Amino acid sequence: MSVGLGVVLGVLGAQVSQRLVRQRGGTCDGMLPMPTSAYLLAWAAVALCLLGGFLVLRAKRTPALTILLIIALAFTAFVVYSVYSDAPTHRFLCSG
């Protein structure tokens, strides 16, 4: 359950990040800061997936749960990467 909640929080963090990218494109300002909520959602997703992974590995190791856990951890790592890659830049997104 915690892995599923972690994935949901990861999706929400990625959506916040994507909205910021669209806003930067609309305003031609690459320095708009990333909302704190994106960072909080991404790290909460990682924490929940790690907790879920610990509980799964401690309780029973079925191949299906292990594969699900690996996919969830890879997904949360991608979410953290996407949030941090959208950090403010020093360039403008529009020319002219």
C-alpha positions as CSV (number, residue, x, y, z in Angstrom):
1,M,0.0,0.0,0.0
2,S,2.8,2.4,0.8
3,V,4.4,1.7,-2.6
4,G,1.1,2.6,-4.3
5,L,0.8,5.8,-2.3
6,G,4.4,6.6,-3.2
7,V,3.7,6.2,-6.9
8,V,0.6,8.5,-6.5
9,L,2.7,11.1,-4.8
10,G,5.4,10.8,-7.4
11,V,2.9,11.4,-10.2
12,L,1.6,14.5,-8.4
13,G,5.2,15.8,-8.0
14,A,5.8,15.2,-11.7
15,Q,2.6,17.1,-12.6
16,V,3.7,20.1,-10.5
17,S,7.0,20.0,-12.3
18,Q,5.4,19.9,-15.7
19,R,3.1,22.8,-14.9
20,L,6.1,24.9,-14.0
21,V,7.8,24.0,-17.3
22,R,4.7,25.1,-19.2
23,Q,4.5,28.3,-17.2
24,R,8.2,29.0,-17.9
25,G,7.5,28.5,-21.6
26,G,4.5,30.9,-21.5
27,T,6.3,33.7,-19.7
28,C,9.7,33.1,-21.3
29,D,11.3,33.2,-17.8
30,G,13.6,30.3,-17.1
31,M,14.2,31.5,-13.6
32,L,10.7,30.8,-12.1
33,P,11.4,28.7,-9.0
34,M,10.2,25.2,-8.5
35,P,7.4,25.1,-5.9
36,T,8.3,23.5,-2.7
37,S,5.4,21.1,-3.0
38,A,7.1,19.4,-6.0
39,Y,10.2,18.6,-3.8
40,L,8.1,17.5,-0.9
41,L,5.9,15.2,-3.0
42,A,9.0,13.7,-4.7
43,W,10.8,12.9,-1.5
44,A,7.7,11.6,0.2
45,A,7.2,9.3,-2.8
46,V,10.8,8.0,-2.4
47,A,10.3,7.5,1.4
48,L,7.1,5.6,1.0
49,C,8.5,3.4,-1.7
50,L,11.6,2.7,0.4
51,L,9.4,1.9,3.4
52,G,7.2,-0.4,1.3
53,G,10.3,-2.1,-0.1
54,F,11.6,-2.7,3.4
55,L,8.3,-4.2,4.5
56,V,8.0,-6.4,1.4
57,L,11.6,-7.7,1.8
58,R,11.1,-8.3,5.5
59,A,7.7,-10.1,5.2
60,K,7.9,-12.4,2.1
61,R,9.8,-12.4,-1.1
62,T,7.6,-13.3,-3.9
63,P,8.9,-12.6,-7.4
64,A,5.9,-10.5,-8.4
65,L,6.3,-8.2,-5.3
66,T,10.0,-7.8,-5.9
67,I,9.5,-6.8,-9.5
68,L,6.7,-4.4,-8.5
69,L,9.1,-2.9,-5.9
70,I,11.9,-2.5,-8.4
71,I,9.6,-0.7,-10.9
72,A,8.2,1.6,-8.1
73,L,11.8,2.5,-7.0
74,A,12.8,3.2,-10.6
75,F,9.7,5.3,-11.0
76,T,10.4,7.4,-7.9
77,A,14.0,7.8,-8.9
78,F,12.8,9.2,-12.3
79,V,10.4,11.5,-10.5
80,V,13.1,12.9,-8.3
81,Y,15.3,13.3,-11.4
82,S,12.6,15.1,-13.3
83,V,11.8,17.5,-10.5
84,Y,15.5,18.4,-9.9
85,S,16.2,18.7,-13.7
86,D,13.4,21.3,-13.8
87,A,15.2,23.5,-11.3
88,P,15.6,27.1,-12.2
89,T,18.0,27.8,-15.1
90,H,19.9,31.0,-16.0
91,R,18.6,31.1,-19.5
92,F,15.5,32.6,-21.1
93,L,13.3,30.2,-23.0
94,C,12.3,32.6,-25.7
95,S,14.5,34.5,-28.2
96,G,14.0,37.9,-29.6
